[in-house]
Structures are given as structure tokens and as C-alpha cells.
Amino acid sequence: MPEDKKKAFSLDSLIEAVNKTGGISVDQLAVGDVVKVRTLNTVYTFLIKNPAERLAEATSNGRHITARTEVFIEGSKANQWTSMIASGQIIVGLFLEIYINDESIPQDQRILWLSQTKSISVNGCTLMPPQNNKVN
């Protein structure tokens, strides 16, 4: 399938997924897709490098990721103390967990729990949460 057709199909399926679940699965994305996740105070930008492995390059306007950083997008959870409830997914209203892939950082400091996801955009198209998904 030509790359431009794959992107168009992918975007339509992502919009449908957000309308059904309030989020997206990283493995539905394509290499080179740009995902922006807005949380309470920060916007994280993920350049997808390997969707199947959920590998991305992250940047942000916040204090935790201040330079281009390779990360694994682990998934979404209700809070940092609960088990993963949506492995490999970014869901509005939940907390995204990422794993920083940098051996210079101590192992116990590589997991980062982002604050509650407020919105998601893919390749410049904002994917709004469903109307029934309450996000404060």
C-alpha cells in the first residue's frame, strides 16, 4: 500500500478508535507519525520509530524530558499505583507511562508517569475525546 494511502487509512482508523475508546493504540501508527500528548502542564511530542515495539523519540516543553530522548510508550493506567489497564495505548483521561531508554539513567529512574492525558493529536490532527469521557 502506498505510504500516503496508509497514512490516510491510519488517520481515519485512529479517529474511529478515539471515538470508541478515548485513545489510540501505538501499534496502529506508522513509522514517522508524530503524536502530541497534552497533559495538565506539559505537551509531549513522540516521533514514532517502531510502532510494533512502541519505540519513539520524545521531546517536551516540560522539565522531565528536556532533550530528544528515546522512549518506549508502555501504555495508560488509572494512576501510578495501579497495574497497566491499557498496554500500548494512549487514552484521554488516564495517565501515560513511558520508559526512558537511556542506560546512563539508573534503572529505577527510567519509568516516567505523565499527568492525566487531556488531548491527543496525530500528524497535526487533534483527536478529541468522546463526549461521554469526562476529563477535568
Buried (B, 14 or more C-beta within 10 A) or exposed (E): EEEEEEBEEBBEEBBEBBBEBBBBBBBBBBEEBBBBBBBEEBBBBBBBBEBEEBBBBBBBEBEBBEEEBBBBBBBBBBEEEEEEEBBBBBBBBBBBBBBBBEEEEEEEEBEBBBBBBBBBBBBEEEBBBEEEBEEE
